[in-house]
Amino acid sequence: MEIVMQPYRYHVFVCDQQKPEGAPCCSARGSRKLVEALRAEIAAQGLMDRVQVTPCGSLGLCERGPNMVVYPEGVWYSGVSANDLPELVRRVRKVRRGDGGLRFLGPGACLSAYFPVSLALF
């Protein structure tokens, strides 16, 4: 029996860039724990076969981190905490992307997102 490997439908890159002491960066704001928590939440919602989470280098916007981006749609999130993840994953699963732009809703607001096309996520 041949096993056919299917590509993930979604790929989430989470910045885990480390910078010198005092420089703003996602790792100093807990991105490593965020990656672990995101993987756990994706598993809890039964999405492990559809979503790959990858720590990555700088996505920019360091002072707003932790930052992450969901592909293929290109949805960006900033200022995300582990407490935001259950709602973020639920909302992202249901969001129909329409017009919009990169929005920062302030500290603690996880849905700072860019919605360029009409596709459902997750």
C-alpha positions as CSV (number, residue, x, y, z in Angstrom):
1,M,0.0,0.0,0.0
2,E,1.4,3.3,-1.1
3,I,1.1,6.2,1.3
4,V,0.4,9.5,-0.4
5,M,1.5,12.5,1.5
6,Q,-0.8,15.5,1.2
7,P,0.4,19.1,1.5
8,Y,-1.0,21.1,4.3
9,R,-3.8,23.5,3.3
10,Y,-2.4,26.3,5.6
11,H,1.0,27.2,6.7
12,V,1.4,29.5,9.7
13,F,4.7,31.3,10.2
14,V,5.4,32.6,13.7
15,C,8.3,35.0,14.2
16,D,10.8,33.7,16.7
17,Q,13.6,36.1,15.8
18,Q,16.1,36.7,18.6
19,K,17.8,40.1,18.8
20,P,20.3,41.7,21.2
21,E,19.1,42.5,24.7
22,G,16.8,45.5,24.7
23,A,16.0,45.4,21.0
24,P,12.3,44.7,20.3
25,C,11.7,41.2,19.0
26,C,9.1,38.5,19.1
27,S,11.2,36.0,21.0
28,A,11.4,38.5,23.9
29,R,7.6,38.7,23.8
30,G,7.0,35.0,24.2
31,S,6.9,33.7,20.6
32,R,8.4,30.3,21.5
33,K,5.6,29.6,24.0
34,L,3.1,31.0,21.4
35,V,4.2,28.4,18.8
36,E,3.7,25.6,21.4
37,A,0.3,26.9,22.4
38,L,-0.7,27.4,18.7
39,R,0.2,23.8,17.9
40,A,-1.8,22.6,20.9
41,E,-4.8,24.6,19.9
42,I,-4.7,23.5,16.3
43,A,-4.6,19.9,17.6
44,A,-7.4,20.5,20.0
45,Q,-9.6,21.8,17.2
46,G,-8.7,18.8,15.0
47,L,-6.7,20.7,12.4
48,M,-3.3,19.0,12.6
49,D,-3.8,17.4,9.1
50,R,-4.6,20.8,7.5
51,V,-2.3,23.3,9.3
52,Q,1.5,23.4,9.6
53,V,3.1,25.8,12.1
54,T,6.7,26.9,11.5
55,P,8.8,29.3,13.6
56,C,10.7,31.7,11.4
57,G,13.0,34.6,11.4
58,S,11.9,38.2,11.5
59,L,8.6,39.2,9.8
60,G,9.3,42.8,10.6
61,L,7.0,44.9,12.8
62,C,9.1,43.8,15.8
63,E,7.7,46.3,18.2
64,R,4.2,44.9,17.7
65,G,5.1,41.2,18.2
66,P,4.7,38.4,18.5
67,N,3.8,38.4,14.8
68,M,2.5,35.6,12.6
69,V,1.2,35.2,9.1
70,V,-1.1,32.5,7.6
71,Y,-0.6,31.3,4.1
72,P,-1.7,30.9,1.4
73,E,-4.1,33.8,2.1
74,G,-1.4,36.1,3.7
75,V,-3.3,37.0,6.8
76,W,-1.1,38.8,9.4
77,Y,-1.6,38.9,13.1
78,S,0.4,41.0,15.6
79,G,0.4,41.2,19.4
80,V,-0.8,37.7,19.7
81,S,-0.8,35.9,23.1
82,A,-1.5,32.3,24.0
83,N,-4.8,33.5,25.6
84,D,-5.9,34.7,22.1
85,L,-5.4,31.5,20.3
86,P,-8.6,29.5,20.9
87,E,-10.7,32.5,19.6
88,L,-8.2,33.3,16.9
89,V,-8.3,29.7,15.5
90,R,-12.1,29.6,15.7
91,R,-12.5,33.0,14.0
92,V,-9.9,32.3,11.3
93,R,-11.7,29.0,10.5
94,K,-14.9,30.9,9.9
95,V,-13.7,34.2,8.4
96,R,-14.6,35.0,4.8
97,R,-12.0,37.4,3.6
98,G,-13.2,40.6,2.0
99,D,-11.8,44.0,1.5
100,G,-9.6,45.4,4.2
101,G,-6.1,46.2,5.0
102,L,-3.4,45.7,7.6
103,R,-5.0,46.8,10.8
104,F,-3.4,47.0,14.3
105,L,-6.0,47.0,17.0
106,G,-3.7,47.8,19.8
107,P,-1.9,45.7,22.5
108,G,-3.7,42.5,23.3
109,A,-5.8,42.6,20.1
110,C,-5.1,39.4,18.2
111,L,-7.0,40.1,15.0
112,S,-4.8,42.6,13.4
113,A,-5.4,41.1,10.0
114,Y,-5.2,41.6,6.2
115,F,-8.1,40.1,4.3
116,P,-7.4,40.5,0.5
117,V,-9.6,37.8,-1.1
118,S,-12.9,35.9,-0.5
119,L,-11.8,32.5,0.8
120,A,-12.6,30.6,4.0
121,L,-9.6,29.8,6.2
122,F,-9.0,26.5,7.9
